[in-house]
């Protein structure tokens, strides 16, 4: 196996595609100040503003429904104005986005759809109003419904400019392009694995080996989502909870991990022009033991979202008895151990670890909850936010591995790229923030500087926009946001043996 570290020299340096923007003005000549409006003053916003504030002739506006959140960020940087803005205040909303040249959305996809709606309204009032909206998230169904109207209006919405989705697309598209041929033979891509995970570093691990680096509610909800992927020419659908019971081993460098299939992989195959590919799975990386804990939480009933509880006078321990259907006088710990035995967890030390993990999460506390009309999702979201958060002295890491398998007329070649980005310690920029914010900023500035042309309508990374991929990979490696390691291995085996090599057979599946 040959392994290479890829620097920015492996990618094409961004070119100045044009000296003018669509409206005829030029930021390159420095004669126009541009306005960038950012929605959402959450975890990712600080580093976005930090990078953009270093640019000349750029005014920044940070909008949040809570003014103190926007002020907390803008107080640290020049040319930054905080705005309290609720999306329901339509008049103020339209007035705020009217001067925008670029809008960066750091909100859930449903809210970004609302931003696009108001951009359409302002465009109808003035056809010269054509800012670009750039987001890190997937395109929502609502946004896709607006596609023809957005295209006809002449402005662009560029989505999936974060880490996953985002950097994963850039790496995969570049791999496919680079290895189209080998020794003059055109290859056929037969398998693709796209794996990513945000984790604490080894020194910052808790008993769950996991800390929250993005929306805790989404973390709970993903367990209840179906997983769908292609495996050996078959479409596999895993129902609620089954994805977590089908998890596999992974080694990157000297670190051991596990990963599970994440939601619906199939639509992303079209991003790469790989519709009908034999095997295609997008997965989430975790430390060993974390997935088992989620399986236990699901089995015990803590991830149910159908029942509402009145917990005004109830303790967390009492709530856990309700959820696990333990009678009032039963020893709760003994009851939980008996229930997880149903999953095949019979080893005493493993049972004790699960109990300690539940204690760390707060589910066995005596203190009162003081809430009513709440679901398990609400309680779990609150506990994860409080007890699995990153503290000042903690470091996170963002891990990604892309595996591409090409068939060159009978010769199978496995090409892998991976990176581990580590956050800065003690109050520095987290790995998650770096890998989400830098692609967003790169696209915003490349657009304003004329290095990135976008067609009117909706756009995501694609084979058609090679400039976007090359610009991003050059800048991400140049700034050392990511350091890519690439390996190539000729595999002497057939398609069935390939699945075993990739760890995708039932024999390689981890047991609970």
C-alpha positions in Angstrom: 0.0 0.0 0.0 1.3 3.4 -1.0 0.5 6.4 1.3 1.0 10.1 0.5 0.3 13.3 2.5 -1.4 15.8 0.2 -0.6 19.5 0.5 -2.2 22.4 -1.4 0.2 21.6 -4.3 -2.0 18.6 -5.1 -4.8 20.9 -6.0 -5.3 23.7 -8.5 -4.7 27.2 -7.1 -7.8 29.4 -7.3 -7.8 31.6 -10.4 -9.5 35.0 -10.8 -12.3 33.9 -13.1 -13.5 37.5 -13.6 -12.6 40.9 -12.3 -16.2 42.0 -11.9 -19.2 40.7 -10.1 -22.5 40.2 -11.9 -23.5 43.8 -11.0 -20.3 45.2 -12.6 -18.6 46.2 -9.4 -15.2 44.8 -8.4 -14.0 43.9 -4.9 -10.6 43.1 -6.2 -9.9 46.7 -7.0 -11.1 47.7 -3.6 -13.7 50.3 -4.7 -16.8 48.7 -3.1 -17.5 47.7 0.5 -19.5 44.5 0.7 -22.1 43.5 3.2 -22.2 39.9 4.6 -25.2 39.0 6.8 -24.9 35.9 9.0 -28.0 34.2 10.5 -27.5 32.3 13.7 -25.1 33.2 16.5 -24.5 29.7 17.6 -21.4 27.4 17.9 -20.2 28.0 14.3 -20.7 31.7 14.0 -17.7 33.0 16.1 -15.1 31.5 13.8 -17.0 32.6 10.6 -17.0 36.2 11.9 -13.4 35.9 13.1 -12.1 35.0 9.6 -14.3 37.5 7.8 -13.5 40.4 10.1 -9.9 40.3 8.8 -11.0 41.2 5.3 -10.8 44.7 4.0 -14.0 46.5 2.9 -16.4 44.0 4.4 -19.3 44.9 6.7 -20.7 42.1 8.9 -24.1 41.8 10.4 -24.9 39.0 12.8 -28.6 38.2 13.3 -30.1 36.1 16.1 -33.4 35.9 17.8 -31.6 36.8 21.1 -29.6 40.0 20.9 -27.1 39.0 23.6 -26.0 36.1 21.4 -25.2 38.4 18.5 -23.6 40.9 20.8 -21.4 38.3 22.4 -19.8 37.7 19.0 -19.8 41.2 17.5 -18.2 42.8 20.6 -15.0 40.9 19.8 -14.6 41.9 16.2 -14.5 45.1 14.1 -17.1 46.1 11.5 -19.6 43.8 13.0 -23.2 44.8 13.9 -25.4 42.7 16.1 -29.1 42.5 15.2 -32.0 41.0 17.2 -34.2 39.4 14.6 -37.1 37.0 14.7 -38.0 35.5 11.4 -41.7 36.3 12.1 -41.0 40.0 12.0 -41.2 40.2 8.3 -40.8 43.9 7.9 -37.6 44.1 10.0 -36.3 40.9 8.3 -36.6 42.3 4.8 -35.0 45.6 5.9 -32.1 43.7 7.4 -31.3 41.6 4.4 -31.9 44.3 1.8 -28.2 45.6 1.7 -26.7 42.0 1.6 -24.2 40.9 -1.0 -23.8 37.6 0.6 -26.0 35.9 3.2 -24.6 33.0 5.3 -27.1 30.7 6.9 -26.1 28.9 10.1 -29.7 27.9 10.9 -31.6 24.6 10.5 -32.6 24.1 6.8 -36.3 25.0 7.4 -35.2 28.5 8.4 -32.9 28.9 5.4 -35.9 28.2 3.2 -37.6 31.2 4.9 -34.5 33.4 4.1 -34.8 32.3 0.4 -38.5 33.2 0.4 -37.8 36.7 1.6 -34.9 37.1 -0.9 -37.4 36.2 -3.6 -39.8 38.8 -2.4 -37.2 41.6 -2.4 -36.1 40.4 -5.9 -39.6 40.8 -7.1 -39.6 44.4 -5.8 -36.2 45.1 -7.4 -34.8 42.7 -10.0 -31.2 44.0 -9.3 -31.4 42.4 -5.8 -29.4 39.3 -6.2 -27.3 38.3 -3.2 -26.0 34.8 -2.9 -27.2 32.6 0.1 -24.6 30.1 1.3 -25.4 27.4 3.9 -23.6 24.4 5.5 -26.8 22.3 5.5 -28.5 20.0 3.1 -31.2 21.5 0.9 -34.6 21.3 2.6 -37.7 20.1 0.7 -39.1 23.7 1.0 -36.0 25.1 -0.6 -36.1 22.6 -3.5 -39.7 23.6 -4.1 -38.5 27.2 -4.7 -35.8 26.1 -7.2 -37.5 27.3 -10.4 -38.4 30.6 -8.8 -34.9 31.2 -7.5 -33.4 30.3 -10.9 -35.8 32.7 -12.7 -35.0 35.5 -10.2 -31.3 35.3 -11.1 -29.8 34.8 -7.7 -28.0 31.7 -6.3 -28.3 29.5 -3.2 -25.2 27.4 -2.6 -25.7 24.7 0.0 -23.7 21.9 1.6 -20.6 24.1 2.3 -19.7 22.7 5.7 -17.8 19.6 6.6 -20.5 16.8 6.2 -22.0 17.7 3.9 -19.2 19.8 2.3 -15.6 18.7 2.7 -16.7 15.1 2.1 -18.1 16.1 -1.3 -14.9 18.0 -2.3 -12.7 15.0 -1.4 -14.9 12.5 -3.1 -15.3 14.5 -6.3 -11.6 15.1 -6.5 -10.9 11.4 -6.0 -13.3 10.4 -8.7 -11.8 12.9 -11.1 -8.2 12.1 -10.3 -8.6 8.3 -10.7 -10.8 8.1 -13.7 -8.1 6.2 -15.5 -5.2 4.1 -14.5 -2.4 3.0 -16.9 -4.6 4.2 -19.7 -7.6 2.1 -18.6 -10.8 3.8 -17.6 -12.1 2.8 -14.3 -15.6 1.9 -13.1 -16.4 2.9 -9.5 -18.0 -0.1 -7.7 -17.9 1.0 -4.1 -17.8 4.2 -2.0 -17.7 4.7 1.7 -18.0 8.2 3.2 -17.5 8.2 6.9 -17.3 11.2 9.3 -17.6 12.0 13.0 -17.0 14.7 15.5 -15.5 13.3 18.8 -13.6 14.3 21.8 -9.8 13.6 21.7 -8.7 10.6 23.8 -7.7 12.9 26.7 -11.1 14.6 26.7 -13.3 11.5 26.7 -16.0 10.9 29.2 -17.5 7.5 30.1 -19.7 7.7 27.0 -16.6 8.5 24.9 -18.7 11.3 23.3 -19.4 15.0 23.8 -21.8 17.2 21.9 -20.4 19.4 19.2 -23.6 20.3 17.3 -27.4 20.1 17.9 -28.1 17.7 20.8 -31.7 17.3 19.6 -30.5 16.1 16.2 -28.3 13.6 18.0 -31.3 12.1 19.7 -33.4 12.1 16.5 -30.9 10.4 14.3 -31.3 7.2 16.4 -35.0 7.2 15.4 -34.3 7.7 11.7 -34.2 5.0 9.0 -30.9 4.1 7.3 -30.8 3.3 3.6 -27.8 2.4 1.5 -26.6 0.3 -1.4 -24.7 -2.9 -0.5 -23.5 -5.4 -3.2 -26.2 -4.3 -5.7 -29.0 -4.4 -3.2 -30.8 -1.5 -1.5 -30.7 -2.1 2.3 -33.2 -0.3 4.6 -32.7 -0.4 8.3 -35.7 0.6 10.4 -35.7 2.8 13.5 -32.8 1.7 15.8 -31.5 -0.9 13.4 -28.7 1.3 12.1 -27.2 1.4 15.5 -27.3 -2.4 15.7 -25.4 -2.7 12.4 -22.1 -1.1 13.2 -18.6 -1.8 12.0 -15.0 -1.4 13.0 -12.6 1.2 11.6 -8.9 2.0 12.1 -7.4 5.4 11.3 -3.8 5.8 12.2 -3.4 4.3 15.6 -6.9 5.0 16.7 -9.7 2.4 16.8 -13.3 3.5 16.0 -16.7 2.2 15.1 -19.2 3.5 12.5 -22.9 3.0 11.7 -24.9 3.7 8.5 -26.3 7.2 8.7 -29.8 8.0 7.3 -30.4 7.8 3.6 -27.2 7.5 1.6 -28.8 6.9 -1.8 -29.6 10.5 -2.9 -25.9 11.5 -2.4 -24.8 9.1 -5.1 -26.2 11.5 -7.7 -23.8 14.2 -6.4 -21.0 12.1 -7.7 -22.6 10.8 -10.8 -22.6 7.3 -9.3 -26.3 6.4 -9.6 -26.7 2.6 -9.5 -23.3 2.0 -7.8 -22.8 -1.5 -6.3 -22.0 -0.3 -2.8 -22.5 3.1 -1.3 -22.7 3.9 2.4 -22.4 7.2 4.3 -21.6 6.5 7.9 -21.0 8.2 11.3 -17.8 7.5 13.2 -17.8 7.0 17.0 -15.4 5.6 19.6 -15.9 1.9 20.7 -18.7 1.6 23.2 -20.7 4.8 22.3 -23.0 3.0 19.8 -23.7 0.3 22.3 -24.8 2.9 24.8 -27.3 4.4 22.3 -28.6 0.9 21.6 -29.2 0.5 25.3 -30.9 3.9 25.6 -33.2 3.0 22.8 -34.0 -0.4 24.2 -34.8 1.1 27.6 -37.2 3.6 26.1 -35.3 6.8 26.5 -35.5 7.7 22.8 -39.2 7.4 22.5 -40.9 10.6 21.2 -44.5 9.6 21.4 -45.3 9.9 25.1 -45.6 13.1 27.0 -44.9 13.2 30.7 -45.8 15.5 33.6 -42.5 15.8 35.5 -43.0 18.9 37.7 -42.5 16.9 40.9 -40.6 14.0 39.5 -36.8 13.2 39.8 -34.7 11.9 37.0 -34.6 8.6 38.8 -38.4 8.6 39.0 -38.5 9.5 35.3 -36.2 6.6 34.5 -38.5 4.2 36.4 -41.5 5.5 34.4 -39.7 5.1 31.1 -38.2 1.7 31.8 -41.6 0.5 33.3 -40.0 -0.3 36.7 -42.4 -0.4 39.7 -41.9 2.1 42.5 -40.2 -0.3 45.0 -37.9 -2.0 42.5 -34.2 -1.5 42.5 -33.8 0.5 39.4 -30.2 -0.5 38.7 -31.0 -4.2 38.9 -34.0 -3.6 36.7 -31.9 -1.9 34.0 -29.3 -4.6 34.1 -32.0 -7.2 33.6 -33.4 -5.3 30.6 -30.1 -4.9 28.8 -29.5 -8.6 29.2 -32.2 -8.9 26.6 -29.6 -7.3 24.2 -27.1 -10.0 25.0 -25.2 -7.7 27.4 -24.5 -10.3 30.1 -21.0 -9.5 31.2 -21.0 -7.9 34.6 -18.3 -5.3 33.8 -20.1 -4.2 30.7 -23.4 -3.9 32.5 -21.7 -1.8 35.2 -20.1 0.5 32.6 -23.6 1.1 31.0 -25.0 1.9 34.5 -22.1 4.4 35.1 -22.7 5.9 31.7 -26.4 6.4 32.6 -25.3 8.0 35.9 -22.9 10.4 34.1 -25.7 11.4 31.7 -27.9 12.2 34.7 -30.7 9.7 34.3 -30.3 8.3 37.9 -30.2 11.7 39.7 -32.4 12.4 42.7 -33.0 16.1 41.8 -36.3 17.3 40.5 -36.9 17.9 36.8 -39.7 20.5 37.2 -41.1 20.2 33.7 -44.5 19.1 32.2 -45.8 18.1 28.8 -42.3 16.9 27.8 -41.1 13.9 25.9 -38.0 11.7 26.3 -36.5 13.6 23.4 -36.8 16.9 25.4 -35.3 15.4 28.6 -32.4 13.7 26.7 -31.7 16.9 24.8 -31.4 18.8 28.1 -29.2 16.2 29.7 -26.9 15.8 26.7 -26.5 19.6 26.5 -25.5 19.8 30.2 -23.6 16.6 30.9 -22.0 15.8 27.6 -20.8 19.2 26.6 -17.2 20.3 25.9 -15.7 22.2 28.7 -12.9 24.9 28.4 -10.2 22.3 28.9 -11.5 19.8 26.4 -10.4 19.3 22.8 -12.5 17.9 20.0 -11.4 16.2 16.8 -13.1 15.8 13.4 -12.4 12.5 11.7 -13.2 11.7 8.0 -12.4 8.8 5.8 -13.4 8.4 2.2 -12.9 5.0 0.5 -13.3 4.7 -3.3 -13.0 1.3 -5.1 -12.5 1.4 -8.9 -12.6 -1.6 -11.2 -10.0 -1.2 -14.1 -11.1 -4.0 -16.4 -10.8 -6.6 -13.6 -8.2 -5.0 -11.5 -9.7 -3.7 -8.2 -8.0 -0.7 -6.7 -8.9 0.7 -3.3 -8.1 4.4 -2.9 -8.6 6.1 0.5 -8.3 9.6 1.9 -8.6 10.5 5.5 -7.9 13.3 7.9 -8.1 14.0 11.6 -8.5 17.7 12.5 -8.0 18.6 16.1 -9.4 21.6 17.9 -7.3 24.2 19.7 -7.2 23.7 23.5 -8.5 26.0 26.2 -11.0 28.4 24.6 -9.6 28.0 21.0 -11.4 27.2 17.8 -12.9 23.7 17.9 -12.2 21.2 15.1 -15.9 21.2 14.3 -16.0 25.0 14.0 -12.9 25.1 11.8 -14.1 22.5 9.4 -17.6 23.9 9.1 -16.7 27.6 9.1 -13.8 27.6 6.7 -15.7 26.1 3.7 -18.5 28.7 4.2 -16.1 31.6 4.4 -14.0 30.3 1.4 -17.1 30.2 -0.8 -18.3 33.6 0.3 -15.0 35.3 -0.3 -14.3 33.4 -3.6 -17.7 34.6 -4.8 -17.0 38.2 -3.9 -13.5 38.1 -5.3 -14.7 36.7 -8.6 -13.0 33.3 -8.2 -16.3 31.4 -8.1 -19.1 31.8 -10.5 -22.5 30.3 -9.6 -25.4 29.7 -11.9 -28.8 31.1 -10.9 -30.8 28.7 -8.8 -29.8 26.0 -6.3 -26.3 24.6 -6.3 -24.3 22.1 -4.3 -20.8 20.6 -4.9 -20.9 18.6 -8.1 -18.9 17.2 -11.0 -20.0 20.2 -13.1 -18.5 22.8 -10.7 -14.9 21.6 -10.6 -13.7 25.1 -9.7 -15.6 25.0 -6.3 -13.9 21.6 -5.4 -10.4 22.7 -6.4 -10.7 26.1 -4.7 -11.9 24.5 -1.5 -9.3 21.7 -1.3 -6.5 24.1 -2.1 -7.4 26.6 0.6 -8.3 24.0 3.2 -4.9 22.3 2.9 -3.1 25.6 2.5 -4.5 26.9 5.8 -3.9 23.5 7.4 -7.6 23.2 8.3 -7.2 19.6 7.1 -4.2 17.4 6.3 -5.1 14.7 3.8 -3.5 11.3 3.8 -4.1 9.3 0.6 -3.4 5.6 0.2 -3.7 3.3 -2.8 -3.9 -0.5 -2.7 -4.4 -3.0 -5.6 -6.8 -5.7 -4.3 -6.3 -9.2 -5.5 -9.8 -10.6 -5.0 -13.3 -10.7 -6.3 -16.3 -8.5 -5.4 -17.4 -10.7 -2.6 -14.0 -10.7 -1.0 -13.9 -7.0 -1.5 -16.8 -6.6 0.9 -14.9 -8.6 3.5 -11.8 -6.4 2.9 -13.9 -3.3 3.5 -15.4 -4.8 6.7 -18.9 -4.9 5.3 -19.9 -8.6 5.9 -22.1 -9.8 8.7 -19.1 -11.6 10.1 -17.4 -8.3 10.6 -20.4 -6.6 12.1 -19.9 -5.8 15.8 -22.1 -7.5 18.4 -23.8 -5.5 21.0 
